[in-house]
Amino acid sequence: MERQFIDPAELELRRDSDFLRSQNMVGEGAPVYDPLNECEIMVKKLEMIEAAKGYDGPAAPRSCEL
């Protein structure tokens, strides 16, 4: 079995303590976003990290559509 490639921006997001804390707060009074809105927020955050770190974006634009 091959190892899957993990996007560098996603790795950075997994190390972001604020993001991890926000994920753990769901159900504890934190605002709960509908899945589409949450996806859009994740995409924006990934794009911000990519831009800050100088990574190239994906060849196809990210989409939140199912």
WOVENVEN-V945336 format. One line per field, one symbol per residue. phi: phi as a letter, one per 30 degrees, with the letter a starting at -180 (. if undefined). A space follows every 50 residues. Layout:
BEGIN
phi = ???
END
This chain:
BEGIN
phi = .ddddcdeddddddcddddddddddejcjddccdedddddddddddddde dddidddddcddbcdd
END
